[in-house]
Amino acid sequence: MALSLGWKAPRSRCGLLLQAVQSSGLLLFPCGRCPWRGAGSFSDPEKKAFLEENTEVTSSGSLTPEIQLRLLTPRCKFWWERADLWPHSDPYWAIYWPGGQALSRYLLDNPDVVRRKSVLDLGSGCGATAIAAKMSGASRILANDIDPIAGMAITLNCELNQLNPFPILIQNILNLEQDKWDLIVLGDMFYDENLADSLHQWLKNCFWTYGTRILIGDPGRPQFSGHSIQYHLHKVVEYSLPEPTRQENNGLTTSTVWDFQP
């Protein structure tokens, strides 16, 4: 079974993801400018070489041709290999998911949303939305993901786009004391009912405690469209997805940016 079939269906292996969400991680900040101390590094030369060898640099087939990313594509070996041969945790960071595409497109088209503001990209994956925020003039950015390999991929993707790497938090941020952000963005995170419930409560706390604006990107997955969070959403913009993204996401045709206002 190829990876393209074994794990690539949108956020389908929820048990593995939930186990990872509950585990602890590392807090890692490039350039030594972190407000907290952490251990670890994204400079492991073997892992870096592995990612560079087994991903393709591409900017086509998405809503944001301005952004180059290292992704798994049909030209990569592991696209066709059995899923269990991938030596790391499931590479969700290696797909540019449609919710993240919508958020990134919106930030690039509307830079005033992030200019001179602090931005948290929750569940950053490949880092595209954080990169879009950086390109649009955000003053402070934190990319958050639970997978250390995603952290390395985000750093490589920053370099591809001639950006200095921004801080990256590899930890379940829902278990940490909340910080103040002007804007929180999250795409494709409502793929499991329990996680959706936790996110809903955490986001409400951010909104009521700090007045944080919260933008959510989602292509209409049932776990999101059927969740009670729908009562607190206002549609910002809906995008028609490019054909390659439709094919990779079981025929989903659009992706929407929502403003969360509980």
Backbone bond lengths (Angstrom), bond angles and torsions (degrees), N, CA, C in turn:
res aa  C-N    CA-C-N  psi(-1)  N-CA   C-N-CA  omega(-1)  CA-C   N-CA-C  phi
1 M - - - 1.474 - - 1.519 109.49 -
2 A 1.278 118.01 126.46 1.454 121.78 -178.75 1.504 111.00 -75.69
3 L 1.340 115.42 155.77 1.459 119.12 174.91 1.511 110.78 -56.48
4 S 1.317 116.83 -35.29 1.453 119.20 -177.99 1.513 111.89 -61.41
5 L 1.323 117.00 -22.48 1.455 120.69 176.68 1.521 111.84 -105.18
6 G 1.342 115.99 -30.14 1.452 119.69 -171.34 1.510 115.04 -77.01
7 W 1.331 117.55 -29.10 1.475 117.58 -177.58 1.509 112.59 -139.68
8 K 1.335 118.52 -10.96 1.446 120.49 -166.29 1.525 113.72 -77.34
9 A 1.332 118.74 -17.32 1.465 119.18 175.35 1.515 108.61 -55.82
10 P 1.330 119.03 137.07 1.466 121.31 -167.13 1.516 113.82 -51.73
11 R 1.330 115.86 109.23 1.449 123.45 172.66 1.528 111.56 48.65
12 S 1.336 116.78 49.21 1.456 119.56 -171.73 1.522 113.26 -86.31
13 R 1.344 118.15 -28.68 1.469 119.31 -175.35 1.517 109.09 -93.55
14 C 1.332 114.64 72.71 1.462 120.29 -171.25 1.519 112.20 -67.00
15 G 1.359 117.76 -32.96 1.451 118.97 -178.18 1.510 111.87 -60.58
16 L 1.321 117.20 -44.54 1.455 121.69 178.21 1.515 111.08 -62.51
17 L 1.340 116.33 -42.68 1.460 119.75 -179.11 1.523 111.74 -65.85
18 L 1.337 116.73 -41.88 1.458 119.17 -179.34 1.522 111.45 -65.09
19 Q 1.344 116.38 -37.10 1.457 119.65 176.25 1.523 110.03 -62.08
20 A 1.321 115.98 -42.11 1.462 119.70 179.99 1.513 111.45 -67.50
21 V 1.344 116.84 -38.53 1.459 120.64 -179.46 1.524 110.94 -60.46
22 Q 1.340 116.11 -32.65 1.452 119.79 -176.37 1.521 113.05 -82.42
23 S 1.338 116.95 -10.29 1.454 119.87 -177.56 1.516 111.05 -86.64
24 S 1.312 115.62 158.87 1.461 119.46 178.54 1.512 109.82 -82.77
25 G 1.346 115.40 167.28 1.452 118.98 -177.75 1.510 111.37 -145.06
26 L 1.301 115.51 -156.92 1.455 122.93 -177.14 1.509 109.61 -119.83
27 L 1.300 115.89 143.74 1.460 121.27 175.42 1.516 107.76 -102.44
28 L 1.310 116.25 114.05 1.453 120.24 -170.41 1.517 110.55 -128.26
29 F 1.318 117.24 126.97 1.451 121.89 -179.98 1.511 109.98 -127.90
30 P 1.347 117.88 120.60 1.461 119.10 175.19 1.531 111.32 -65.98
31 C 1.284 114.07 160.88 1.475 122.84 170.65 1.519 113.04 68.27
32 G 1.329 119.09 8.37 1.448 121.10 175.16 1.515 115.36 66.88
33 R 1.342 117.71 22.56 1.450 119.33 -175.92 1.524 111.49 -108.24
34 C 1.327 117.43 35.75 1.450 119.07 -174.68 1.534 111.02 -89.77
35 P 1.347 116.91 142.34 1.448 120.01 174.64 1.517 112.11 -76.25
36 W 1.347 117.83 -14.70 1.453 122.58 176.76 1.520 108.80 -124.42
37 R 1.325 115.48 155.72 1.465 119.46 177.07 1.526 108.93 -90.02
38 G 1.316 116.22 145.59 1.449 120.51 177.71 1.507 110.01 -148.69
39 A 1.343 115.43 168.92 1.455 121.31 179.45 1.512 109.73 -111.78
40 G 1.334 115.94 162.12 1.452 119.78 173.43 1.504 112.91 100.18
41 S 1.340 115.18 173.89 1.452 120.33 -177.55 1.512 109.11 -156.03
42 F 1.347 116.51 152.35 1.451 121.83 173.91 1.520 110.76 -95.81
43 S 1.327 118.24 17.46 1.455 120.92 -173.50 1.518 113.33 -102.36
44 D 1.351 119.00 12.35 1.454 122.10 177.80 1.530 108.75 -54.32
45 P 1.330 118.02 111.12 1.470 119.65 -172.75 1.521 112.86 -64.67
46 E 1.336 118.56 -34.19 1.459 120.50 -179.59 1.524 110.84 -67.58
47 K 1.337 117.26 -44.00 1.466 119.64 179.82 1.518 110.82 -68.56
48 K 1.320 115.58 -38.07 1.463 119.12 178.02 1.530 110.34 -61.66
49 A 1.330 116.01 -45.17 1.468 120.22 178.80 1.519 110.96 -63.70
50 F 1.338 116.56 -38.10 1.467 120.31 179.10 1.531 110.57 -63.20
51 L 1.324 116.61 -44.78 1.463 119.47 179.53 1.521 111.29 -64.15
52 E 1.313 116.44 -42.97 1.457 119.49 -178.58 1.527 111.33 -66.04
53 E 1.338 116.41 -33.24 1.461 120.47 -179.12 1.524 112.02 -76.05
54 N 1.335 117.04 -30.96 1.460 120.80 -169.75 1.521 114.36 -112.79
55 T 1.324 117.29 17.25 1.455 122.21 171.24 1.524 108.55 -130.53
56 E 1.310 115.67 165.76 1.457 121.04 177.26 1.521 109.74 -120.49
57 V 1.317 116.51 137.20 1.459 120.72 174.01 1.522 108.27 -77.82
58 T 1.331 115.74 122.74 1.456 120.25 -177.14 1.523 110.91 -145.83
59 S 1.309 115.74 151.69 1.457 121.54 172.35 1.527 110.40 -133.15
60 S 1.322 116.59 11.63 1.462 120.96 -175.47 1.520 111.04 -102.86
61 G 1.329 115.61 160.76 1.458 121.16 173.81 1.505 115.37 78.96
62 S 1.342 117.96 9.44 1.459 121.27 -179.45 1.517 109.81 -126.61
63 L 1.333 115.60 178.48 1.457 121.39 177.31 1.522 113.00 -77.82
64 T 1.341 117.40 -9.16 1.471 120.13 -173.73 1.528 110.95 -128.98
65 P 1.323 118.33 75.31 1.470 119.65 178.82 1.521 113.03 -64.68
66 E 1.353 117.85 -12.99 1.463 120.25 177.29 1.528 112.73 -70.31
67 I 1.343 117.05 -19.87 1.460 121.49 -173.63 1.530 109.89 -106.12
68 Q 1.343 116.26 124.42 1.455 121.70 173.86 1.528 109.37 -91.85
69 L 1.331 115.65 140.09 1.464 120.43 -177.36 1.525 110.08 -141.01
70 R 1.330 114.96 149.08 1.457 120.60 169.52 1.527 107.96 -89.15
71 L 1.330 116.55 115.47 1.463 121.59 -175.21 1.526 109.85 -133.99
72 L 1.321 115.83 163.39 1.456 120.73 168.49 1.523 108.42 -82.58
73 T 1.306 116.21 126.26 1.460 121.97 -179.87 1.533 108.55 -129.65
74 P 1.327 117.19 170.41 1.479 118.80 178.30 1.519 114.06 -60.12
75 R 1.314 118.14 -13.68 1.468 120.35 177.16 1.528 112.59 -87.98
76 C 1.332 117.01 0.04 1.470 121.56 179.79 1.528 110.33 -97.26
77 K 1.320 115.79 143.67 1.463 121.21 -176.43 1.519 112.11 -56.47
78 F 1.330 116.97 -44.76 1.458 119.50 -172.73 1.521 112.92 -76.88
79 W 1.317 117.38 -7.39 1.466 118.82 171.58 1.526 110.38 -61.96
80 W 1.368 114.88 -31.73 1.461 120.80 -174.23 1.518 113.48 -105.79
81 E 1.322 117.91 -13.58 1.462 120.72 -178.76 1.528 110.76 -74.30
82 R 1.337 115.24 163.08 1.460 120.05 172.47 1.520 109.42 -62.04
83 A 1.328 116.70 142.78 1.465 121.10 -175.63 1.525 112.20 -59.80
84 D 1.348 117.17 -33.74 1.461 118.87 -175.84 1.529 112.84 -73.59
85 L 1.327 118.16 -6.59 1.457 120.63 177.30 1.527 112.68 -84.50
86 W 1.319 117.09 -15.12 1.469 120.07 175.81 1.526 108.33 -66.68
87 P 1.341 119.47 123.72 1.469 120.91 -168.39 1.528 115.06 -82.46
88 H 1.314 118.48 -1.28 1.462 121.19 -177.85 1.526 109.47 -122.88
89 S 1.325 116.42 -176.19 1.455 119.38 176.26 1.523 110.00 -63.74
90 D 1.324 116.67 159.50 1.461 120.76 -174.50 1.524 111.01 -50.72
91 P 1.332 118.18 129.25 1.473 121.49 -171.06 1.528 113.24 -84.33
92 Y 1.326 116.21 64.98 1.456 120.02 177.73 1.532 111.38 -63.34
93 W 1.327 116.06 -25.31 1.465 121.17 177.40 1.529 112.19 -67.40
94 A 1.321 117.92 -16.31 1.463 121.70 -173.22 1.522 113.06 -90.36
95 I 1.327 116.98 3.23 1.462 122.27 173.55 1.526 107.96 -118.55
96 Y 1.310 116.03 136.69 1.462 121.91 177.22 1.526 106.95 -90.50
97 W 1.323 115.82 92.89 1.461 122.82 -171.35 1.534 111.27 -69.63
98 P 1.325 117.64 151.51 1.475 120.53 -172.24 1.520 114.80 -65.43
99 G 1.335 118.49 -31.95 1.458 118.99 176.52 1.517 111.86 -65.74
100 G 1.322 116.15 -41.07 1.458 120.62 176.52 1.514 111.98 -66.29
101 Q 1.327 116.73 -36.06 1.463 119.55 176.96 1.531 111.01 -61.32
102 A 1.335 116.46 -44.01 1.465 120.20 -179.28 1.525 111.02 -63.58
103 L 1.320 116.86 -45.00 1.464 120.15 178.64 1.524 111.38 -60.87
104 S 1.325 116.40 -45.23 1.460 120.20 -178.11 1.525 111.03 -63.75
105 R 1.331 116.32 -43.44 1.469 119.98 178.17 1.525 110.84 -60.46
106 Y 1.324 116.19 -41.89 1.461 120.32 -178.40 1.525 111.21 -64.63
107 L 1.332 117.71 -42.59 1.463 120.38 -179.85 1.527 111.35 -67.07
108 L 1.318 116.85 -39.00 1.463 119.57 178.43 1.528 111.46 -65.88
109 D 1.320 116.71 -36.89 1.464 120.61 -179.00 1.524 112.84 -80.69
110 N 1.330 116.69 -19.02 1.461 121.57 -175.92 1.528 109.99 -132.63
111 P 1.325 117.75 67.14 1.470 120.56 -173.96 1.528 114.00 -61.05
112 D 1.330 118.56 -23.35 1.460 120.00 178.99 1.516 112.20 -62.39
113 V 1.330 117.18 -20.65 1.462 120.87 179.46 1.529 111.06 -63.93
114 V 1.345 116.77 -30.82 1.470 120.24 -175.23 1.524 113.92 -121.08
115 R 1.315 118.60 -12.60 1.467 120.31 -173.45 1.529 111.00 -58.41
116 R 1.343 114.57 128.18 1.471 123.48 179.97 1.528 112.46 59.88
117 K 1.340 116.92 28.36 1.460 120.84 -179.96 1.526 110.66 -122.14
118 S 1.334 115.42 160.75 1.464 121.23 176.04 1.525 108.75 -91.19
119 V 1.347 115.51 136.15 1.462 120.93 -172.53 1.522 109.75 -133.10
120 L 1.326 116.02 130.01 1.461 123.05 171.33 1.518 108.02 -107.04
121 D 1.339 116.21 122.77 1.463 121.73 174.46 1.519 107.81 -101.05
122 L 1.313 116.27 102.55 1.464 123.12 -173.66 1.528 109.76 -88.35
123 G 1.343 116.69 126.92 1.458 120.53 -174.75 1.510 110.23 67.84
124 S 1.320 116.36 52.81 1.468 122.47 -165.96 1.523 113.93 -66.24
125 G 1.335 118.65 -30.36 1.462 120.56 178.75 1.510 112.80 63.11
126 C 1.318 116.88 -116.09 1.466 121.08 179.87 1.520 112.25 -77.91
127 G 1.337 117.38 -9.36 1.460 121.18 176.49 1.516 114.74 86.94
128 A 1.333 118.20 8.26 1.463 120.43 -173.92 1.521 112.91 -61.39
129 T 1.338 117.82 -41.50 1.463 118.98 -177.10 1.525 110.99 -70.62
130 A 1.322 117.23 -37.36 1.462 119.79 174.03 1.526 110.45 -63.81
131 I 1.325 116.86 -39.24 1.464 120.83 177.27 1.527 110.30 -63.69
132 A 1.324 117.18 -41.98 1.464 120.75 177.10 1.524 110.91 -61.81
133 A 1.337 117.03 -39.35 1.462 120.45 177.53 1.527 110.83 -63.91
134 K 1.334 116.22 -41.29 1.458 120.58 178.16 1.524 110.73 -63.63
135 M 1.324 116.84 -45.02 1.462 121.02 178.59 1.525 111.97 -61.43
136 S 1.338 115.97 -28.58 1.466 120.98 -176.42 1.520 113.34 -93.18
137 G 1.331 117.23 4.92 1.454 120.03 170.54 1.505 117.12 99.20
138 A 1.333 118.66 18.61 1.463 119.96 176.00 1.531 109.95 -61.15
139 S 1.324 115.96 141.88 1.468 119.87 -176.51 1.522 112.71 -86.12
140 R 1.314 117.27 -27.56 1.469 121.49 -179.60 1.520 107.75 -146.39
141 I 1.329 116.31 131.83 1.463 121.53 -177.08 1.520 109.13 -133.20
142 L 1.326 115.37 138.95 1.459 121.91 169.02 1.521 107.17 -128.60
143 A 1.334 116.59 121.63 1.460 122.04 173.23 1.521 108.06 -96.59
144 N 1.319 116.55 129.80 1.461 121.54 -176.67 1.523 110.65 -121.60
145 D 1.337 115.72 130.62 1.462 121.66 172.30 1.519 107.46 -152.35
146 I 1.334 116.48 159.32 1.467 119.51 -178.52 1.531 112.40 -91.86
147 D 1.332 118.09 -6.76 1.459 122.20 -174.65 1.527 110.04 -104.58
148 P 1.342 118.42 118.19 1.469 119.96 178.21 1.527 113.37 -58.54
149 I 1.340 117.76 -30.73 1.464 119.63 178.24 1.527 109.87 -67.44
150 A 1.323 116.92 -33.77 1.468 119.68 174.68 1.520 110.29 -61.12
151 G 1.332 116.69 -39.01 1.455 119.77 177.78 1.515 112.29 -59.36
152 M 1.339 116.18 -42.05 1.455 119.38 177.86 1.522 110.57 -67.09
153 A 1.340 117.05 -40.17 1.459 120.53 179.14 1.527 111.00 -63.30
154 I 1.325 117.07 -40.92 1.466 120.69 178.87 1.523 110.40 -60.87
155 T 1.338 116.31 -43.53 1.460 120.51 179.28 1.528 110.85 -61.74
156 L 1.335 116.89 -44.42 1.465 120.41 177.90 1.527 111.10 -63.10
157 N 1.333 116.52 -38.48 1.463 119.63 -179.61 1.523 111.82 -69.79
158 C 1.322 117.18 -32.66 1.470 119.29 172.78 1.524 110.37 -60.83
159 E 1.321 116.25 -45.98 1.460 120.37 -179.44 1.525 111.17 -62.31
160 L 1.335 117.23 -39.06 1.461 120.73 178.38 1.518 111.79 -58.19
161 N 1.343 115.95 -33.01 1.457 121.18 -176.38 1.531 112.75 -100.97
162 Q 1.347 115.83 19.71 1.469 122.91 176.14 1.534 111.56 56.51
163 L 1.325 115.69 40.58 1.458 121.19 177.71 1.520 109.72 -116.40
164 N 1.328 116.76 142.09 1.451 119.83 170.43 1.534 108.41 -67.95
165 P 1.344 117.74 132.65 1.464 119.21 -180.00 1.528 111.20 -57.08
166 F 1.331 114.97 137.88 1.462 120.98 176.80 1.529 109.03 -97.09
167 P 1.324 117.83 169.20 1.459 120.08 -179.77 1.529 112.37 -58.89
168 I 1.327 114.64 143.55 1.467 122.12 -179.31 1.523 108.45 -131.71
169 L 1.304 116.67 125.82 1.469 122.89 178.73 1.514 109.01 -105.49
170 I 1.347 116.58 118.28 1.456 121.81 177.83 1.528 107.43 -105.27
171 Q 1.305 115.29 86.97 1.463 121.68 -176.36 1.521 108.05 -172.44
172 N 1.323 116.15 158.91 1.459 120.24 174.68 1.530 108.47 -75.89
173 I 1.308 116.26 99.97 1.462 121.47 -173.75 1.527 111.79 -68.22
174 L 1.331 117.07 -19.01 1.462 119.61 179.71 1.523 112.13 -67.25
175 N 1.333 117.11 -19.31 1.464 121.61 179.50 1.520 112.79 -93.39
176 L 1.327 117.96 0.33 1.455 121.12 -175.79 1.525 110.94 -102.34
177 E 1.317 115.42 161.66 1.456 119.85 173.93 1.524 109.25 -63.12
178 Q 1.308 116.03 133.49 1.453 120.37 -175.80 1.522 111.65 -69.61
179 D 1.322 115.34 141.80 1.448 122.57 177.64 1.518 108.46 -109.91
180 K 1.313 116.38 165.58 1.456 120.79 -179.09 1.532 110.17 -88.52
181 W 1.324 115.10 126.76 1.452 122.18 176.07 1.523 108.88 -131.93
182 D 1.344 115.42 143.90 1.461 118.42 173.66 1.525 110.93 -70.75
183 L 1.340 115.31 -35.61 1.461 120.39 -176.16 1.519 109.93 -144.34
184 I 1.328 116.51 135.80 1.463 123.04 169.87 1.519 107.55 -116.39
185 V 1.339 116.03 131.01 1.462 121.17 175.68 1.520 108.47 -120.08
186 L 1.313 116.32 139.72 1.455 120.74 176.48 1.519 109.30 -149.27
187 G 1.312 115.58 131.33 1.454 121.53 -179.34 1.508 111.61 -123.36
188 D 1.332 116.43 138.10 1.467 123.01 171.89 1.531 112.75 62.43
189 M 1.318 117.08 28.68 1.464 120.57 -177.26 1.529 113.18 -94.18
190 F 1.313 117.33 -13.37 1.471 119.82 -177.78 1.526 109.35 -95.26
191 Y 1.338 114.75 71.97 1.452 121.00 -178.08 1.519 112.04 -115.01
192 D 1.329 117.74 0.94 1.458 122.71 -178.55 1.528 107.93 -148.58
193 E 1.322 116.81 137.56 1.468 120.63 -173.02 1.523 112.40 -62.52
194 N 1.338 117.50 -44.84 1.462 119.59 -178.37 1.523 111.60 -66.33
195 L 1.330 116.23 -42.64 1.455 119.35 177.55 1.530 110.21 -64.43
196 A 1.324 116.92 -39.43 1.460 120.61 178.18 1.527 111.14 -59.66
197 D 1.330 116.64 -41.57 1.464 119.94 178.44 1.529 111.01 -63.23
198 S 1.338 116.52 -43.27 1.465 120.08 179.79 1.528 111.06 -64.99
199 L 1.309 116.40 -43.11 1.460 120.30 178.26 1.525 111.23 -61.76
200 H 1.317 115.85 -43.34 1.465 120.49 -178.37 1.527 110.69 -57.28
201 Q 1.336 116.42 -47.47 1.460 119.91 -178.98 1.524 111.38 -67.47
202 W 1.325 117.35 -41.47 1.462 121.75 -178.78 1.518 110.41 -64.21
203 L 1.313 116.76 -42.85 1.458 120.72 179.88 1.526 111.25 -67.18
204 K 1.315 117.33 -38.15 1.462 119.92 176.18 1.527 110.48 -60.70
205 N 1.328 116.81 -42.17 1.462 120.10 179.03 1.530 111.07 -62.66
206 C 1.335 116.62 -41.16 1.466 119.70 177.58 1.521 111.04 -61.73
207 F 1.301 116.21 -43.12 1.458 120.75 -178.34 1.520 110.92 -64.86
208 W 1.317 117.50 -48.03 1.468 120.58 -175.21 1.526 112.46 -75.80
209 T 1.336 118.18 -30.08 1.467 120.88 -177.97 1.524 111.88 -79.79
210 Y 1.334 116.43 -42.70 1.472 120.23 -171.70 1.528 114.11 -119.44
211 G 1.314 117.51 -4.88 1.456 119.10 -175.74 1.520 112.63 68.59
212 T 1.330 116.59 26.66 1.464 121.82 -177.72 1.519 110.58 -66.86
213 R 1.327 116.09 135.69 1.456 119.48 170.89 1.517 108.39 -80.21
214 I 1.326 117.06 140.47 1.461 121.77 -175.27 1.517 109.06 -130.49
215 L 1.332 115.99 122.05 1.455 122.63 177.92 1.526 109.22 -114.90
216 I 1.321 115.90 131.63 1.464 122.80 -177.21 1.518 108.98 -120.09
217 G 1.334 115.93 132.21 1.459 121.35 175.30 1.517 110.28 -108.59
218 D 1.326 116.57 130.47 1.466 119.92 -179.97 1.526 109.22 -157.53
219 P 1.349 117.05 142.29 1.459 120.53 -179.15 1.523 113.89 -90.80
220 G 1.327 117.85 10.32 1.455 120.60 178.62 1.507 114.64 99.08
221 R 1.333 117.25 31.03 1.463 119.97 176.19 1.530 110.06 -64.67
222 P 1.326 117.93 145.53 1.471 120.25 -175.68 1.523 113.91 -61.54
223 Q 1.350 117.15 -30.83 1.466 119.13 179.59 1.521 111.49 -66.96
224 F 1.337 116.33 -21.54 1.462 121.19 178.03 1.522 111.08 -95.20
225 S 1.314 116.75 -48.88 1.468 119.76 -176.60 1.517 112.02 -68.02
226 G 1.340 117.62 -22.00 1.456 120.50 178.45 1.511 114.32 -98.78
227 H 1.323 117.65 4.73 1.463 121.26 -176.41 1.526 110.62 -89.60
228 S 1.330 115.55 154.03 1.469 120.12 -178.70 1.519 113.32 -65.35
229 I 1.333 117.61 -14.56 1.460 119.63 176.91 1.528 111.05 -60.88
230 Q 1.328 117.49 -20.65 1.462 121.08 -179.42 1.523 112.56 -57.42
231 Y 1.323 117.10 -27.60 1.473 120.55 -179.91 1.532 112.22 -69.58
232 H 1.332 116.52 -13.72 1.467 120.95 -175.47 1.523 112.53 -115.27
233 L 1.327 117.12 18.43 1.456 120.72 -175.33 1.520 111.73 -111.66
234 H 1.341 113.89 144.38 1.458 121.42 173.00 1.520 107.72 -125.34
235 K 1.335 116.24 125.79 1.458 120.01 -178.13 1.529 110.37 -68.00
236 V 1.343 115.40 130.06 1.458 121.43 177.37 1.522 110.23 -96.84
237 V 1.338 116.39 -52.31 1.462 120.54 -178.28 1.525 108.53 -161.18
238 E 1.310 116.46 148.99 1.460 122.94 176.34 1.526 108.93 -123.63
239 Y 1.328 116.13 133.11 1.454 121.91 -178.22 1.526 110.34 -114.79
240 S 1.308 115.77 143.58 1.451 121.76 169.92 1.524 108.76 -81.22
241 L 1.317 116.94 128.17 1.459 120.82 -174.74 1.534 111.05 -80.09
242 P 1.332 117.04 142.80 1.469 119.94 174.87 1.530 110.64 -62.32
243 E 1.308 115.93 154.87 1.457 120.64 -175.51 1.531 112.99 -57.42
244 P 1.341 121.17 -42.80 1.471 118.95 178.52 1.533 112.58 -59.54
245 T 1.326 117.40 -38.41 1.465 119.93 178.60 1.527 110.64 -68.15
246 R 1.303 117.55 -37.29 1.472 120.51 176.34 1.531 110.68 -60.42
247 Q 1.322 115.94 -44.56 1.463 120.08 -178.01 1.517 111.51 -64.84
248 E 1.330 117.28 -35.95 1.457 120.94 -178.78 1.520 112.66 -77.36
249 N 1.322 118.17 -13.24 1.462 121.56 -173.99 1.525 111.83 -125.01
250 N 1.325 114.67 43.43 1.465 121.72 171.48 1.517 113.20 54.60
251 G 1.320 116.69 35.67 1.450 120.15 173.48 1.507 116.27 84.78
252 L 1.340 118.81 6.39 1.458 119.93 173.92 1.527 108.96 -58.37
253 T 1.309 117.31 136.06 1.465 120.14 -170.55 1.523 114.07 -110.27
254 T 1.317 118.65 -21.77 1.457 121.13 -178.52 1.524 110.10 -136.41
255 S 1.335 115.38 162.82 1.457 121.50 174.33 1.525 107.90 -141.67
256 T 1.322 116.19 139.75 1.461 121.81 -169.94 1.518 111.23 -122.98
257 V 1.319 115.98 143.70 1.459 123.20 170.83 1.526 107.33 -100.08
258 W 1.332 114.69 128.29 1.451 121.98 -179.17 1.524 110.58 -117.28
259 D 1.319 116.83 143.97 1.454 123.44 174.19 1.530 107.33 -100.87
260 F 1.342 115.60 120.20 1.471 121.40 -177.80 1.512 109.91 -89.00
261 Q 1.324 116.92 117.34 1.461 122.93 -177.89 1.524 110.12 -134.09
262 P 1.345 116.94 83.83 1.467 119.66 -177.22 1.535 112.30 -70.60
